Amino acid sequence: MTIENDLSSFGLFFGAILTNDSRLCVRTLRLKVKREGYAWLNAAAIEVNQVWNFSNATSYRAARPFTGQPRILSAFDLDKLTAGACECFERIGSETIQRVNAEFATRRKQFRKAKLRWRVSQGSKKSLGWIPFKAAQLKRKGQSLRFSGKTFRVFERELLEGTVWKSGCFAQDSVGEWWLCLPVQQKVSDAVAQKEAVGLDLGLKDIVATSDGDKLEAGRFYRSIELKIANAQRRGHKRQAKRLHRTAARRRKDALHKFSTKLIAIYQTINIGDVSSLRLAKTRMAKSVLDAGWGMLKTQLQYKGQQAGRCVQIVSERNTTRTCSSCKALTGPAGLDMLVIRSWVCSACGDTHDRDVNAARNILTAGRCPPSVCGNEPPLAAAPPSQTSSRCEALDQRALKAAA
Ligand SMILES: [Zn+2]
């Protein structure tokens, strides 16, 4: 299991949600906690687990009673039942208990179950530590942060300067290190990019190819240290294997971050093909698909686009490989057997195409919304930005519906 998987179970991914005020967006900062706080956090995580397990047991008993009417306990009911419990705990306070109850109630509703999994505090199946808190519980104190009577120091402290944060949490990764996850509000930038639009084709040989011919090569993030991971696992060095997995994940994330930041800086509109990475991950190409990290790239482009005021849209990939981007004839290679063909010559117009760049160009063309009536309307590039973005949103929603 990778770190992303572990953290996403708490909804802690590095993402952004547009708030009601469209000029502000929320971004989650992930800051590493300095090591001297780990012992306290580990102990506090056990107390959080006890609260979670109490809520789990109590609400299960209410939902499946021996006699009488079954009841679904809300977060408010659980808060009343756990009132005063903070006196039994040394570290966590009532506000953390309320946040645990709220999270429990949300998840139980989400998964529609009478009982959720227990949070395990010891042994090989130990749950990764998690300590939620309300915004007011975390305070600045000089160079450090104060939470529940304990002072913490974090790396990259300068990112917190001048920010207003919301309810966040401390979370542990699979290697055992602690991270402070803090949603902060940020202003959406008004700057306009130099270039108008770009199409992106997601592939396996190159993770992405843009319609301008730029490529991000698949770095083989896992394959270069695969042997080391296998050796470590065979020798029973679990911790070392986990570290190597994390190294690979970080290398991939770094390459994707650099690429997506570059794209957002250059282009105003970004069109991505609608490949379903989840569906492809079930085929024999699974390893390459997971190594490519398309899903991560899409998420990054979407939240970075929101912060920078860009339009990111999902476009149907149908026939984009087969169509010639110059004359629109279906002369390209088709089918799984033809995957090896990297470049081809169009038999209709004689142009030479790179397979992935050609597909990216077609995605770019598809992203320019087709006019409803052919003929006399001005091209979309000339439309004012407000109109463009609303049309983009409509297209986005249509694409999402089609994907669902
Ligand atoms: Zn052609």
Boltz pocket constraint, residues with backbone or C-beta under 6 A from the ligand:
constraints:
  - pocket:
      binder: B
      contacts: [[A, 324], [A, 325], [A, 326], [A, 327], [A, 328], [A, 329], [A, 346], [A, 347], [A, 348], [A, 349], [A, 350], [A, 351]]
      max_distance: 6.0
